[in-house]
């Protein structure tokens, strides 16, 4: 057998290999045209028809060359008709049943190689691989535009052949290109890990983009809000150890509506945010007090803020509102998970029910920056949710109070 195959010319060797590929286990099951031809004459296909195949036609246009090549081949896959005008797959070599066992066997005897120059031809790859093992099929991997990707799947005749090939030292480079060589099973494991990593990176990038978009929107909204809220801040300082936030609401009651008191008990200074002009409210309260505005008989220094100082302080207040909102949201979440069926507001009143001390206070609505209006219908606005959660119902937003 070896001697006769050595007698084959290079052209005959290529011709025999090409026709045997057409009728082989890898191509025939998926070759629609060839399968249709097999139905016409008990599996026989004329050599004239075979010469319509482009790769074979590039090797020879003579039927006599095909006959000579197949007669010298000893693979036993094909047989020639008595009149030497037709060829068919030998009935003694039926196609294998394509089931899970067959697919698994193919995987075990296949190898993945990457690193070929993109202009490499199949003939070049075959010529380079021929001395390195008995190969059943070479699949050149291509893009959707049919461009060679520089990688191939090589199917050997046995699993043992594929293992021996992987151990060779002369497959590490091709035309000075470093080659990546893996078993097909190792290749699939590698691709699975790469897909997981890519998915995680894509998800993280998408989340980062969403967060950046939200931040940009918040910054823009914050800028607009700071531009709109002018002349509404009144700063105070003095000896205020026994003063609470409620005292400021009481002091300005009837003179101006306080939306937020930025003050901690025991501090010596703070800021009042009015729903309207702070100077007007201050002048009214001062006039009602006889010319000097004190709180609990304590002298206080009052200053209506403007310019950059006003914007900086307003931003601090908005940040404080956001922090208060987040704390309130966390408390409600813990209350729901406790299983009692009601939170602190479940007894007929929330924190806003304590003698009305929080009436008229402002809220920061999470992602949606907005101050509470006087309308009863002005409900809290739910914070914008993450992209993955936007299919569910909108979350209820707990009220955020600015009590003492």
ABEGO torsion letter per residue (X at the ends): XAAAAAABBAAAAAAAAAAAAAABAAAAAABAAAAAAAAABGGBBBAAAAAABAAAAAABABAAAAAAAAAABAAGABBBBAAGABBBBBAABBBBBBBAAAAAAAAAABBBBBGBBAABBAAAAAAAAAAAEBBABBBBBBBAAGBBAGBBBBBBABAAAAAAAAABAAAABBGGBBBBBBBAAAAAAAAAAAAAAAAAAAAAAAAAAAAAAAAAAAAAAAAAAAAABBGABBBBBEBAAABBAAAAAAAABGABBBABBBBBBGBABBBBBBBEBAAAAAAAAAAAAGGBBBBGGBBBBBBBBBEAAAAAAAAAAAAAAAAAAAAAAAAAAAAAAAGAGBBAAAAGBBAAABGGAABGBBBBBEABBBBBBABAABBBBBBBBBAAAAABBBBBBBBBBBBX
